[in-house]
Amino acid sequence: MTEPTPIVQWCAQSIECADPEAMAAFYLGLMGGRVTHRKPDWVGVEAGGLRLNFHRAEEHRAPTWPSMEVPMQHHFDFVVGDLVEAISKAQRLGARFADFQDEDDPSYVVLLDPSGHPFCLISASVAVRP
């Protein structure tokens, strides 16, 4: 079976948030990288091989996951070598634990970024990667 010919090429993930500068600093601290563009209400970064754009949304409301009152909007999964160390660094950068955690699976943790978007840190020992 042959793979279909793509008609698009990945460019960037754009994320609405209350504070683009804080979000850029958070993800650069977590993933490494650099700022590529900066405007008063928008910051673009290149981090971990991805381009992320953070846009100010004055009426931004943090997701209420797992409740759907305010939907999640997006979700990142990051594979880490040392889960405890990665949690500690993420917290120093401004992450906080999500209220919901899967107590039956200690190989991953759900955290919230500075704008309240959930993301997971997953132990490399159990991560399924392509």
N, C-alpha and C positions, 0 to 999 in steps of 0.2 A: 504494500500500500504506500503510495507516494503522498507526501505532505502537500497541502494546497499552497499555491503561490500567494504570499502575503500581499495585501493591497495597502497596508499601513505600516508605519514604523514607529516604535515607541519613542515618545518625546519626553513627557514629564507627568508627574502626578501633582495636581493642584489641590490645595487643602485650604478651606476657609477656616478662619480662626479670629480670635479677638486681638492677638498681638503677634504679628508676623516676625518681628525681631526676636521675641522670646522663643517662638517655635523654631526659627532657624538656628538659634544658639543651642537649643535643646538637642535637635537632631544632629547637628554638627558635632556636639559633644559626645553623643551616643555612637555615631557612625563614622566620625572623621569627615573630612571633605573641605569645601570652600564655598564662600558666597560667590555667585556668578552674576547676579543682578540685584539692584536695590533701588526701590522707589518708596515714597512715603507710606503707601498702603500695601506694599508687596515686596517680598524678599525671595529670590531664587537661589537654591543651593545645589551643588553636586556633591552627593554623599554616597559612599558604598556602591558606586557605579550607577546610581539613580539620580535623576533630576527631580527635585521637589520644589514646588512653588507655594509659598504661603501668602494668602490674600486676606486682608483685613475685612471682616464682616461685622459691622457695627451691632447687628442683632444676633450675633452668634450665640447659640445655646449649646452647652456641652451635651453629648449624647448621654442617655440615661440607661445604657446597656446594663443588664440584659433586658430591661423593660424597653418597649418600643415607643414609649411616650415621645422621646426625641430619638430618632433612628441613629445608628452608629455612623453612617456616612462613608467610612472607610476603616480598614483594619490592617495593620502591619504585623507580620510574624518575623521575628529575628531569631536566628540560631546562635547560641552562645556556648563557649567552651566551659565556662564556670558560671553556673546559674546564680550562685550567691554573690559572686563578685559583680556580675552584670546588674543584678538588682540594686546592689549598693551604689554603683556608679550612676545608674538611672535615677535613683532617688536623690543623689547629690546634685544632679542636673535639673531636678524639679518634678520628676515622676512621682506618682503616688499609687498605692495599691487600689485596684478596683474592688468594690464591695463584694463582688462574686468571684470566687475561686473554686476550682474543681478539687475538692479535698481528696478525691480518690486518685488523682494523678499529680504527684509532686514534681513531675519532669517539666512542667511549664507554669508560668505565672502570668496573670493579666495585670498590666499596669495602665495608668492613664497619663498621657502627656500633659504639658502645661495648659492646653485648651480643653482637656477632658476627653480626648479621643483615645479609645482603648488600643493597646498593642500587646502582643505576647512575646515573652522571652522563653525560648524552648531549648532545653538541654540538647547539645549536639549528639549525645549518646542515643537519643530516641528520635531525633528529627528525621522526617521523610523528605528527601530532597530529590529533584529530578536528576 
